[in-house]
Amino acid sequence: MRKFESLLKGKLAENGLTLAKLSEMSGVIPQNLSKKLKRGTTSYDEARHIADLPGYDIECIKRK
């Protein structure tokens, strides 16, 4: 399973954004955001907010 951090960084790169720019958009210190992502301690609400900033939604899809 891909970590949220890897998925997020990929989507940021697709949109020409960096983690530093995302931190600026969210009002979070870049080091704090990076540490939270690396530790895997992002709550669902935080992940949803982070994904929303560059225009993404998080959805649950039933596996086949």
C-alpha positions in Angstrom: 0.0 0.0 0.0 1.3 3.4 -0.9 1.7 5.9 1.9 -0.2 9.1 1.8 3.1 11.0 1.6 4.1 9.2 -1.6 0.8 9.7 -3.2 0.6 13.3 -2.2 4.1 14.1 -3.5 3.3 12.5 -6.8 0.1 14.5 -7.2 2.0 17.7 -6.2 4.7 17.0 -8.9 1.9 16.5 -11.5 0.7 19.9 -10.7 4.0 21.7 -10.5 3.8 22.1 -6.7 6.2 21.3 -3.9 5.6 20.3 -0.3 6.9 23.8 0.7 4.3 25.5 -1.5 1.6 23.2 -0.1 2.7 24.1 3.5 2.4 27.8 2.6 -1.1 27.2 1.2 -2.1 25.4 4.4 -0.5 27.7 6.9 1.6 24.9 8.4 5.3 25.1 8.9 7.0 23.0 6.2 9.0 20.9 8.7 5.9 20.1 10.7 4.0 19.0 7.6 6.9 16.9 6.4 7.4 15.2 9.8 3.7 14.4 10.1 3.7 12.8 6.6 6.8 10.8 7.2 5.5 9.5 10.6 2.2 8.6 9.0 0.3 10.4 11.7 -2.0 12.4 9.4 -5.6 12.2 10.5 -8.4 11.7 7.9 -9.5 15.3 8.3 -5.9 16.6 7.8 -5.4 14.4 4.8 -8.7 15.6 3.3 -7.7 19.2 3.9 -4.2 18.7 2.4 -5.6 16.9 -0.6 -8.3 19.7 -1.1 -5.7 22.4 -1.4 -4.4 21.4 -4.9 -7.9 20.4 -5.9 -8.2 16.7 -5.0 -10.8 14.6 -3.2 -10.2 11.5 -1.2 -12.7 8.8 -1.8 -13.3 5.2 -0.6 -13.8 2.7 -3.4 -15.0 -0.9 -2.7 -12.4 -3.4 -3.8 -13.5 -6.1 -6.2 
